[in-house]
Amino acid sequence: MECSRFLSVILTILIVIASYILYKPGIEIPVSLKATELWNNFITYFNPVDQFESKDDSSSNSDDQNSELLFTANELKQFSGESTDKIYLSILGKVFDVSKGKKYYGVGKTYHGFAGRDASKAFVTGNFTEEGLIDDISDLKLNELGDLKDWVQKYEKDYTYKGKLIGRFYDKNGKPTKYLKDIEHKFTLLNAQKKNDEFFKKNYPPCNAEWTPSTGSRVWCSHLSGGIKRDWIGFPRKFHQPGSGVTRCACVNLKSEESKLGNFELYENCDPNAISCYV
């Protein structure tokens, strides 16, 4: 390669010299042979900065391409810890190296059933039988999917990510399947629901509650009821939380704009201005 470049240099110099000697007024030399352009081409071709930049880009692309592996189900099964020290598992199609957790995932250990496969559903259900160690999570509820997402984040934090499992969640090119996109849409709904819950909990804090055999159930409000510290106390009301189908006791600030939303109901036999009610 170096010899070839050396010959190219010599040839370029000879062409430049010949062009200079042969050039005469009235004789037009082709643009490709003009000395200035040849010299510019020479400088560009052997510019060390360009060469280093090119190498860096190539190296970066190569690293990106090699940083993630794609596994078939049979390939992942080989990392169950039975025939190798390496133990991999998959959750939502993401493969993690859990070898350092051998005391949990090793042969004969409590969570060995997760090794060498995707058993996403079992992370939520706790069913470690062959019927439960599956990746079909289509029947999980939103709150259960939230728990599963928390598990994924835990593995991303605690273990080494290796790649993706071809199958239910990713196709042969490592792209998300329609199945996974549907799950991700549910995650979006879950995030929206959590934000709503946070909003309602902050603006309509849960009441304190107690029950005794002699008096029955009592609900009341304070500056810290529901674990929400505030400068107002509020009044107990039945609160029909929009979008959740849940009815609970909420402490309502009657001076706030939120109290005018009309989702509240007085408890029977409770004074509208009482901060404590037997229900």
C-alpha positions, 0 to 999 in steps of 0.5 A: 500500500505504501509503495503504491502511494509513493509511486502515485507521488512520483507520477503526480510530480512528473505530471506537474513538471511536464505540464509546466514545461509544455505549457505555452500561450495558446496551448490549453492544457486540460483542467485535470492536468493543470499544475495548481489542481494537481497540487491541490489533489496531492495535498488533499490525498495525503492530508493526514488530518483527513486520514485520521478522521476517516479512521476514527469514523470507521472505528466508531461505526464498527464499534456500534455495529459490534456492540449489540448481539442478536440471539435466536432462542436456541442460541440463548438456551446455550447460556443457561449455565448448564454447559458454560459458566456464562448465564444469560436471560432475556426480559422483554426481548433484552438479553442480559449477562447475569453470570455474577448472580450465579447464586440466584440463576445457577443450576439448582438455584431459585431463579434458574428457570429464567436462565437461557430464555425469555420468561418475562411473564414470570417476573410479575406472576411468580409462576416458575413452572414451565407453563409460567416461564413464558414471554407472552404478556398480552394478558397482563394489566397496566399495573403489572406491566409497570412492575415488569418495566421496573424489572427491566430497569433493574437489570439495565442498572445491575447487569451487562446488556448483551443484545436482543432475542429474536422472536416475540419482541424483536425481528431478525434485524433487531427491530421492534415487532408489532407485539412490542410496539403494542406493549410500549403503547401500553407503557405510554398509557401507564405513564399518563395514568401515573401522572394523573394519579400524582396530580390527583394525590397532590390536589386531593390527598387521601384521608386518614382512616381508622376502624374500631369495633365500637365506633366503626370507620372514621375518616379525617383530614389533617395537614399531613393526611395521605402523606401529603404535607400542605398548609391547608387541611381540607374536608373529607369527601367521596372522590370519584377519580376520573379515568380510574373507576376508583372511589376513595376518601379525599381531603378537599380544599373548598377554596381551590379551583380543583374543588369545582370539578364536581367529582365529589360527594358528601358522606352521609350524616357528615357535616359539610364543614367537618374535618372528621366523619364516621362512615 
